Amino acid sequence: MSYIINFLKELGQFFETALDMAVNFIQQTLTFIKLIPVGVNMLVTSVGYLPSILIVFATLSITVSVIYLVLGRGQGG
């Protein structure tokens, strides 16, 4: 009989962990979405302080870095 009780306790803990994981995933996704405009604003403000000659090189290097990050996702590293 104690095996059944232990099984039900473990099953309850499994569902509790799965629910916590789902809630945490949703919270982190919403936080990420809220922080995207903050990051873009910080990036635009930082580039705005550069001299006009360096703005082209800064935006080009940021664009190339993002492209390399996106393309390198499937490579495992």
CNS distance restraints for C-alpha pairs under 8 A (distance, minus, plus):
assign (resid   1 and name CA) (resid   5 and name CA) 6.66 0.50 0.50
assign (resid   2 and name CA) (resid   6 and name CA) 6.06 0.50 0.50
assign (resid   3 and name CA) (resid   7 and name CA) 5.99 0.50 0.50
assign (resid   4 and name CA) (resid   8 and name CA) 6.18 0.50 0.50
assign (resid   5 and name CA) (resid   9 and name CA) 6.22 0.50 0.50
assign (resid   6 and name CA) (resid  10 and name CA) 6.16 0.50 0.50
assign (resid   7 and name CA) (resid  11 and name CA) 6.05 0.50 0.50
assign (resid   8 and name CA) (resid  12 and name CA) 6.08 0.50 0.50
assign (resid   9 and name CA) (resid  13 and name CA) 6.25 0.50 0.50
assign (resid  10 and name CA) (resid  14 and name CA) 6.13 0.50 0.50
assign (resid  11 and name CA) (resid  15 and name CA) 6.38 0.50 0.50
assign (resid  12 and name CA) (resid  16 and name CA) 6.09 0.50 0.50
assign (resid  13 and name CA) (resid  17 and name CA) 6.04 0.50 0.50
assign (resid  14 and name CA) (resid  18 and name CA) 6.18 0.50 0.50
assign (resid  15 and name CA) (resid  19 and name CA) 6.04 0.50 0.50
assign (resid  16 and name CA) (resid  20 and name CA) 6.11 0.50 0.50
assign (resid  17 and name CA) (resid  21 and name CA) 6.09 0.50 0.50
assign (resid  18 and name CA) (resid  22 and name CA) 6.28 0.50 0.50
assign (resid  19 and name CA) (resid  23 and name CA) 6.19 0.50 0.50
assign (resid  20 and name CA) (resid  24 and name CA) 6.00 0.50 0.50
assign (resid  21 and name CA) (resid  25 and name CA) 6.06 0.50 0.50
assign (resid  22 and name CA) (resid  26 and name CA) 6.30 0.50 0.50
assign (resid  23 and name CA) (resid  27 and name CA) 6.18 0.50 0.50
assign (resid  24 and name CA) (resid  28 and name CA) 6.05 0.50 0.50
assign (resid  25 and name CA) (resid  29 and name CA) 6.08 0.50 0.50
assign (resid  26 and name CA) (resid  30 and name CA) 6.21 0.50 0.50
assign (resid  27 and name CA) (resid  31 and name CA) 6.16 0.50 0.50
assign (resid  28 and name CA) (resid  32 and name CA) 6.07 0.50 0.50
assign (resid  29 and name CA) (resid  33 and name CA) 6.22 0.50 0.50
assign (resid  30 and name CA) (resid  34 and name CA) 6.16 0.50 0.50
assign (resid  31 and name CA) (resid  35 and name CA) 6.19 0.50 0.50
assign (resid  32 and name CA) (resid  36 and name CA) 6.39 0.50 0.50
assign (resid  33 and name CA) (resid  37 and name CA) 7.96 0.50 0.50
assign (resid  34 and name CA) (resid  38 and name CA) 7.62 0.50 0.50
assign (resid  35 and name CA) (resid  39 and name CA) 6.29 0.50 0.50
assign (resid  36 and name CA) (resid  40 and name CA) 6.25 0.50 0.50
assign (resid  37 and name CA) (resid  41 and name CA) 5.96 0.50 0.50
assign (resid  38 and name CA) (resid  42 and name CA) 6.16 0.50 0.50
assign (resid  39 and name CA) (resid  43 and name CA) 6.11 0.50 0.50
assign (resid  40 and name CA) (resid  44 and name CA) 6.10 0.50 0.50
assign (resid  41 and name CA) (resid  45 and name CA) 6.03 0.50 0.50
assign (resid  42 and name CA) (resid  46 and name CA) 6.03 0.50 0.50
assign (resid  43 and name CA) (resid  47 and name CA) 6.19 0.50 0.50
assign (resid  44 and name CA) (resid  48 and name CA) 6.01 0.50 0.50
assign (resid  45 and name CA) (resid  49 and name CA) 6.63 0.50 0.50
assign (resid  46 and name CA) (resid  50 and name CA) 7.23 0.50 0.50
assign (resid  47 and name CA) (resid  55 and name CA) 6.26 0.50 0.50
assign (resid  47 and name CA) (resid  58 and name CA) 7.05 0.50 0.50
assign (resid  47 and name CA) (resid  59 and name CA) 7.69 0.50 0.50
assign (resid  48 and name CA) (resid  55 and name CA) 7.56 0.50 0.50
assign (resid  50 and name CA) (resid  54 and name CA) 6.18 0.50 0.50
assign (resid  50 and name CA) (resid  55 and name CA) 6.10 0.50 0.50
assign (resid  51 and name CA) (resid  55 and name CA) 6.54 0.50 0.50
assign (resid  52 and name CA) (resid  56 and name CA) 7.59 0.50 0.50
assign (resid  53 and name CA) (resid  57 and name CA) 7.73 0.50 0.50
assign (resid  54 and name CA) (resid  58 and name CA) 6.07 0.50 0.50
assign (resid  55 and name CA) (resid  59 and name CA) 6.09 0.50 0.50
assign (resid  56 and name CA) (resid  60 and name CA) 6.06 0.50 0.50
assign (resid  57 and name CA) (resid  61 and name CA) 6.01 0.50 0.50
assign (resid  58 and name CA) (resid  62 and name CA) 6.16 0.50 0.50
assign (resid  59 and name CA) (resid  63 and name CA) 6.06 0.50 0.50
assign (resid  60 and name CA) (resid  64 and name CA) 6.15 0.50 0.50
assign (resid  61 and name CA) (resid  65 and name CA) 6.06 0.50 0.50
assign (resid  62 and name CA) (resid  66 and name CA) 6.22 0.50 0.50
assign (resid  63 and name CA) (resid  67 and name CA) 6.21 0.50 0.50
assign (resid  64 and name CA) (resid  68 and name CA) 6.15 0.50 0.50
assign (resid  65 and name CA) (resid  69 and name CA) 6.18 0.50 0.50
assign (resid  66 and name CA) (resid  70 and name CA) 6.16 0.50 0.50
assign (resid  67 and name CA) (resid  71 and name CA) 6.03 0.50 0.50
assign (resid  68 and name CA) (resid  72 and name CA) 5.82 0.50 0.50
assign (resid  69 and name CA) (resid  73 and name CA) 6.42 0.50 0.50
assign (resid  72 and name CA) (resid  76 and name CA) 7.55 0.50 0.50
assign (resid  72 and name CA) (resid  77 and name CA) 7.06 0.50 0.50
assign (resid  73 and name CA) (resid  77 and name CA) 7.00 0.50 0.50
